[in-house]
Amino acid sequence: MFSFTEDPQAKTIRMKRSLKYLLLIAVLAVPFVTKAASPKDTTNPTSDVIYSDQDKVILDRIFHDLEPQKDSSMGQLMVMIGKEFLGTPYVAHTLDNRDKEELIINLRELDCTTFVENCLAIARTIKSGKPTFRKFTRELENVRYRNGKLDGYLSRLHYFSDWIANNEKKGLVEDVTYQLGGTPDPLTLNFMSTHADLYPQLKKHPEWVPQMAEREKEISAHSFYLIKKQDLEEVESGIQDGDIAALTTNIKGLDISHVGIMVKENGRVHLLQASSLAKKVIIDPTPLADYLAPRKNASGIMVVRPLSPKD
């Protein structure tokens, strides 16, 4: 079990939340899931957005708390937004329980990937100066799907190395692993295509498996780098608050086993993450280098820096 002390900044943020939002959350205690295009939005490219009223309350609360911080750096915003989610329950597979691929917004339950995606989309929405639900849905679709367009299950960026490469191409993030001293990390991805039974949509649609296998080959042809776990402590000074850590793995056919947001405490890098072990969003009390050291399946990390929206 994890035990940790909430840092004063996060505690202060939570105490600042207005009674107005607490009352709304109480009223909306039972989730009401809506399937609709973004409210009053006829131009949003996403046909269906799945969300609950609670999700809108949470998003409005974060906008209320952090819109005054819109001139902060993207990294600082990522950390502040991540801390807004401290204590949020960890729930896996929240994107995979529907027959049709739709833009699912779930800020009430997070896994490691949706935690990072939502933080990045919210940060970009705040930085844009237009913190609305409609703008957030556009940013989330852009982050989550290949070339920013939801076009079925296979358009989702399932492998996080693919997520990094495609979002770098879109100008949303920068992979700074090489600049920090990373070494080549050749990939041979095939886990999803060779374990299709583990993925409900692939199991239901075996005709998609060959397409997934082709996509795996395309991703594997890309050049990636990692910082080996034994070298991580040496490069911590080059890591910035709000950088995204993608934990690389030596499990056959996989690239990344876990992701989170890095934050420095007492000069050491810690992981702000949706933890499957703690079952909630936490700041891990163990420095990331020490966290990785004893894990046999962990080989190192990729470091991804969020970028501000262009004017």
Number of C-alpha atoms within 10 A of each C-alpha: 5 12 9 10 9 13 11 9 11 17 14 10 15 15 9 9 14 12 9 9 15 14 10 14 16 10 10 15 10 11 12 11 15 12 14 13 19 22 10 8 11 10 10 16 15 18 14 18 20 16 20 20 17 22 22 16 17 20 19 16 18 20 22 14 18 18 19 10 14 19 12 15 16 23 23 19 26 29 20 22 24 27 24 21 25 19 14 20 20 22 17 16 11 15 14 15 10 11 10 11 18 20 22 20 22 20 21 15 20 27 26 22 19 25 25 24 21 25 25 29 23 27 33 27 26 25 21 15 12 14 21 15 18 17 20 23 24 19 21 23 24 19 26 24 22 21 16 20 16 21 13 11 17 18 15 20 20 16 18 19 22 20 20 24 20 21 23 17 12 15 14 21 23 19 20 18 21 15 11 19 16 21 14 12 19 14 21 16 21 19 18 19 22 13 13 18 13 12 14 13 20 19 14 12 11 13 10 16 19 11 12 20 17 13 17 21 14 13 20 20 12 13 12 20 22 24 24 21 22 13 13 23 16 12 12 16 13 11 22 18 21 28 27 29 26 24 24 26 19 15 14 12 18 18 24 21 17 20 25 27 29 29 25 18 13 7 10 16 24 24 25 30 29 34 24 16 9 16 18 21 26 25 27 21 16 15 20 24 22 15 15 20 15 10 11 10 14 20 20 26 27 26 26 22 23 23 18 18 15 9 4
